[in-house]
């Protein structure tokens, strides 16, 4: 099925969507929690490297499908063609119900708090600012995909420069010590080594998450058979390098015990070479970083709801394309309204998103499995790009995803029930849209 959205995104645009979607607040906020569970700096660096490698394997596998099916919706399209409408609908439902919209709401709150850290803001006003941010970024992306992409390019460049300066300052100006990298401490959170490693990987993978977003925009990428795989591979490799280097700088500057106790590790590292102004600088970097991820989430998610509606698996109006702006304006509005409702209802999303984020990994695993299914089902189909190391790359990714899913259920049994409830609600809603889908076939 063809799309009505014009191809206006270049390779650079696609790459900044990958990098900008991945680099958010996780690299600044997850280091402390990881150090509490694994108090050996080298094992922590292994966690970030292994998590990055697993992410790369997923990106390389999904890139094959992206080149085969360069249409709006990305992972939704792959799941639909490999497993049928039910699995695809569940993914789209979860994305709209909490995964994308919850992230948007949480990121808006994060940007607001960064603003409030520098300017006195009444607690009653903070939710209004967060709602305004959702409306602002939604309006920008509704009126022009080029403007949204340009804004994404700006935020990605700013946050990348900021992080690289943090790394350079930590290594060359902060007077750190290599002894900090070899020091050991007693973990403050009691868990088995395997469970701790899995829990820390889930935290690191939360920071790496977002790489899939560019596939949602595949219908608007120029020369997608060539540019989409290149953007996924190059963007993911770049982020892996940045994340490992950033954590190495953290542990070079601060002892592992200090990192485990820190509320914001990046601020303390910046303060080590910038003094009191370090906190201000890092607040600005975090604000720009979170704003970029917020913009990316607002831009990419609606393409999935648009694809669902075109298939008959969602309300037909959501497939509308604005006559002047050539954007899926109804899908963008629906996402914005639901994000604001979540924001007003819960106000904070840390626990909620942590509990359901592993749902993404269920669908990621299915997406990697779709590569194998399509190879067997259509062995002679044209594949502009093939996953290197096939079938080992998708299989290793699937096994890693299964480990994370099972580990999450075992370690956080009570909390993970929320994710199961979300899937059940989607299954209950499916028959209503199924009748529309059958009618369109």
N, C-alpha and C positions, 0 to 999 in steps of 0.2 A: 504494500500500500504506500503510495507516494505521500509526501508531506507538502503542505502549502506554505512552509516557512522557507524563505530564501537563504542560500548559503553565503553568509557574510563573515564568517569567522575564519581567520587565517591560522597557520600553524602556531604562530606566537600567541594568538588569542587562546587557542586550545591549550597550549602549554601553561599559560598563566592561570587558566581555570583549574588545571591539575594541581599546580603548585599552590595557588591561592586557596583552593578548597581543602588541601591537606594541612597547610601551615595555619593554624588558628591559635587557640590559647593552650592547647595540650602540651606543647613543648615547654611552655612557661610554668604550667601548673601541675604536671604529672610527676615531675622528678622527685618531689618530696615523698609522695605516697609510695613510689617504687623503692626509694631508699629505706623506708620503714619496713618493707617486707624482705628485701634482699640487700643486706648491708655490706656487700662486696662490690666495689666500683667496677671491677673487670666483668663480673657476672652481669651487672647492670648494663654495661656497654654491649655485652653479648645479647641481652634482651632486646635492646634497640636495633642491633644489627640483624638478629634473626627475625624480628618483627618486620623490619624493612625488607628483608629478603622474601618473606612470605607475601608481603604486600606486592612486591615486584612480580612474583610468580603469578599472582592474581591478575595484575595489570597486563602482563604478557599474554596470559590465556584469554582474557576478555577482549584484548585488542584484535584477536583473530575474528571474533564474532562482530566486533565493531566495524571491521573492514568488510565483512560479508554482508552485514545489515546496517548500512549507514543511514539509519532513520531515527527520527525523534523518539525518545523513550529508552534507548540503550538497553540496559539490563532487563527491563520489562519486555522488550521485543524478543530478546534471546530466550527468556523463560517461556514466553508465549509459544514460540516456534518449537522449542524443545520439549516442553511438558504440557502445553495446552493452556487454555484461558484461566483455569482455576488457580494455578500456581502464580501466573502472571498477575491476576487480580489481587491475590493476597499480598504480593509485593507492593503493588501500587497503593492498596488500601493502607498497609502499614506505613508506607512512605508519607501519605497524606495525614493519617491519623496521628502519628507521633514522631516518626523518625526525622523527616525533613522539617515539618512544622515545629516540632519541639526544639530542634536544633536552632531554627531561626529565632524562636522566642528566647531561648537560652543565650544565644549570641547577642541579641538585642539588649538583654539584661546585662551581659558582660561589658558591652560597649558603654552602656549607661553608667555602670559602676566605675569604669575607667574615667569617664567624664567627671563623675561625682568626687573622685579622688583628688581632682585638681580644682574643681569649682564647687563651692558650697551649694548643695542641692537638697531640698526638702525630701524626706522619704515619700511623702505623698505625691511629689512631682516626678519621681523616678519612673513609675510605670507609664506616665504620660510621655516621657522622653522615649522610652522603649517602644511604645506604640507608634510614636512619630517616626522612629527609625525604620520600623517595618513598612510603614506607609511610604516613606521617602524612597527606600531602595526598591520597593515594588513598583512605584510610579516611574522611576528611572528605567527599570527593565521593561515595563509595559510600553513606554513610549519609543524605545529603540534598543534593539539588541546590540547595535554598534556602540551606543553610549554606555550600556551596561558592561560590555566587554572592555571598553576604554577605561572605565572606572576600575574594573578588575585588574587591568594591566597596571594602573597607577598604584593600587593598594599592594599588589604582589611585589612590585619593584621596591616600594617603600619598606615593606616588612622584611624582604630579603636583605636589603642593605642594612637595616637595623640589626638583624640577627647576626650577620657577618661582622658587623662592628662589635657586637657583644662578644663574639668568639675571639676576635683579634684583641680586644681590650682585656679579656680574661686571661689570655695566654701571654701577652707581651707587657701588659701594664699593671696587672693586679698582684704581682709578686706571689703567685701560687707556688705549689711544690709538687714534684712528682711523687713524693712520699704519700700524699693524699690519695693517689691512685692505687697504692698498694696496701693502704690501711684497711683493717677489717673492724667491724663493730657487731654488736648483738642486735638482731632485728627486733623492733619494738612491737611488731605484729606476729603472733605465733601461728605459723602454718608450716606444713611440710614443704620441703624444697621444691617438689614437683608442683604442688598447688600454688606456692608462692611465685614460681616462675610463670605458671599459666596466668595467674592473676595480674602479674606485672606485664606480661605480654598483652593482655586485654587492655590494660591502661595505655601501653605504648601504641597499640593498634588503634585505639581511640584517637590518638594524636596523628596517626598516619591516615586515618579515615578521610574519605572525600575524593579519592582518586577515581571512583566510579562516576562521579558527577559529570565529567566531560562526555561520557557516552550518552547521557540524556540529551546532549546537544548535538549528537551526530548528524542530525538532519540539517544542521545549519553550518557545519564545518566544510570549508572548501577542500576539494580533493580528499575526501575522508578516507579512502582506501590507503592513502599514503600518509596523510597528516595525523589521523587519529592514533594509529599505532606508535608513530614517532613521538607524539605529544605525551602519550601514556608512559612510554619507556623513559624518555628523557626527563619528564617532570618527576616521576617516581624516583629515579636514580639521584636526581638533584636533591630531593627532600631527604633521602636516606643519608647522603653525605652531610647535609646541614644538621640533621638530628643527631647523628653520632658525634659530630664535631662539637655541637653545642653541649651535649652531655659530658663529653670529655673535658670541655672547658669548665663546666660546673664542678666536676670532681677534681680538677687541677687546682681550682681556686679555694674550694671549701672541703673540709673533712666530711666524710659520709654521714657522721652523726649530725653535723650542722645542717646538711641538706635535708635529712629526715625531719628535723625540727623546724625548718624554715617554712614560713607561710607563703613566701614567693621567692624561689631560689634565684630567678633571674634578676630581681631587684637587688638582692644581696651581692650577687656577682658584679653587677653594674656599680654598686656602691663601693666595691673594693678598688675600683680604679677611677670612679667619677665623684666619689664622696656623696654628699647629701643630694646632689643633683641627679644621681643615678636613678633614684626612685621615680623622679619626674620623667626622665628619658625613657625608662622601661614602661611606664604607664602609657606614654604616647605610642611606643612601639606595639604594646599589647592592644591598644585601642585601634590602631591602624590594621593590625593583624586580624583582630576579630571582625572589624568592619569589612575587610576583604572576604573573609569566609562567609559572613552574613550576606554580602552581595552575591557571592557565588551560589549559595544555597537558594536565595530568592530567584536567581536567574535559571538554574538548572531544573529544579523540581517540577515546575509546571509542564515541562515537556513530557513527563511521564503521564500526568493526568490527561494531557492533550492526546497522547497516543492511546490511552485507555478509552477515551471518549470516541475517538475515530474508529476503534474496534467494536464499539457498542457496549463496552464494559463499564461505562460511566455515563453521567448525564450528557446528552448530545451537545448542549450549549457549551460545555467545557472544551469542545473541539473547535470552537470559533476562533478565527484569525482576524485581527483588527484590519479593516480595509486600508487604513492609512499607515499605521505603525508596523504592520505585518508581524505581529507578535501574538502569542496565545493569551490574549488579555483576560478572558474569563477565567482561565486556569490560574493565572497570576493573582487575580482578585480573590478567588476561592482560597488559595493557599494563604494569602495575606490575612483574610478574615479569620480563618481557623487558627493561624499562628497567634493572632491577637487574643482570641478567646482562650487559648491555652495559657498565654501570658497572664491574662486577668485571673484565670482560675487558680493557677499554681504558683505564679510569681517566681519560683525557683525551680530549676530543672535538672540540677546535678544528679540527684538520686534517681529521678525518673529516667533520664536518658542513660545512665549507667546500667539500669536494670533491663532496659529493652534494646540497647545498642547491639547486643549479640544477635538480635533478629537479622540484622544486616548480614551477619556471617552465615546464617542459614541460607540466605538467598545468594550470597557470594559463592558458597560451596555448590549450590545448584547451578549457578552460572558457569563455573569451571567445568562442572559435569556436562553442561550443554555443549562444550567444545568437543568432548569425546562422543557424545550422542550424535552430533551433526557430522562428525568425521565418518561415523559408521553408517548413518542414515543416508548421507549424500557424499559418498567418497569422491565423486567426480565433479563436485560443485567448484566453481571458481573461487579461489581463496587468494586475494591480493596480498595477504600477509598470513604466515603460518607461525604458530607458537613455537619458538625454539625449544629444543629439548622435549618435544612431545613424544610420548604421553606423560613423561615423568614430571614436568612442570605443573600441569593441572592436577595430577594425582597428589603430588606433595602438598599443593595448596589445599586440596580437599581434605587431606588428612590433618593438616594444621588447623583448618577451620573446625573440623569435627572435635579435635582436642580442646579447642577454645570453647566450643558450645557445651561439651560435656563437663568441662572444668567449671564453667559458669553455673551450670545447673547444680553441680555437686556442692560448690562453695557457697553459692547464693541461692539456695533452693527456694526460700520464701519469696525473695525479691523477683526471681525469674518467672514466677507465676503471672506477674503482670504482662509479660510478653506472651505467655500462652493465652491469657484472656483476650489479648489483642487479636491474636490469630483466630480464636474461636468466633469473635465478633465478625471478623472478615468472612469467615466461612458461612455464618448465618446470613450475612448480607448478599453473598454471591448469587443465590438463586434469583433474586430480584433483577440483577443486571444480566444474568445468564439468559433470561428470556429475550432481552433486547439484543444480546450478542447473536443468538440463534436466528433471530429475525433478519439480521443484517447479512447472514451468510448466503 
